[in-house]
Amino acid sequence: MKQIIAFAGSNSSESINKQLTTYAACLVKDVDVKILDLNDFELPIYGQDLHKKEGIPQNAVIFLDLLKKSDGIIISLAENNGAYSAVFKNLFDWLSVLEQKNWLNKPMLLMATSPGARGGQSVLQIALDRFPRHDADIVGTFSLPSFNDNFLEEKIVNKELNDELLIEINKFQISL
């Protein structure tokens, strides 16, 4: 059976992006889903001096190994001041030191959500530009605007938005 990993680019215990990621991952059929929490992969802040002195942290190695073992990746990126959250950027930095092409050409569903009307569009644009340079095979994208209005009781309640997500899930499913 194929295995996908899904995670939010956030370390918030109440992450709306983790809620979206979990929901989306559950829509993928006939796969083993592993939901990751970045809190389980605590890392020191990346710096060249630290890297030279102490090497690569074990949590970065473990995370990359999970990527390698997966058949696909679902990510929902939190947006902080229009960019990646600090916890995700730090993980991304450590992963790219381990393996420059750290997304390993795995099919990826790239998402974002926010409480605002833009639904994390700024961070999605950054990732759409950057991730392919790290060998991301982005087969689908989805932005959920106004999370608190459109996501209730662990699902998307806006039919049009849910239908958009289902289209992207189908693209992802086919690519596995």
Secondary structure, DSSP 8 states (H G I E B T S, - for coil): -EEEEEEEE---TT-HHHHHHHHHHHHS-SEEEEEE-GGGS------HHHHHHH-S-HHHHHHHHHHHH-SEEEEEE-EETTEE-HHHHHHHHHHHHH-TTTTTT-EEEEEEE-SSTTTTHHHHHHHHHHGGGGT-EEEEEEEE-SHHHHEETTEE--HHHHHHHHHHHHHHHHH-
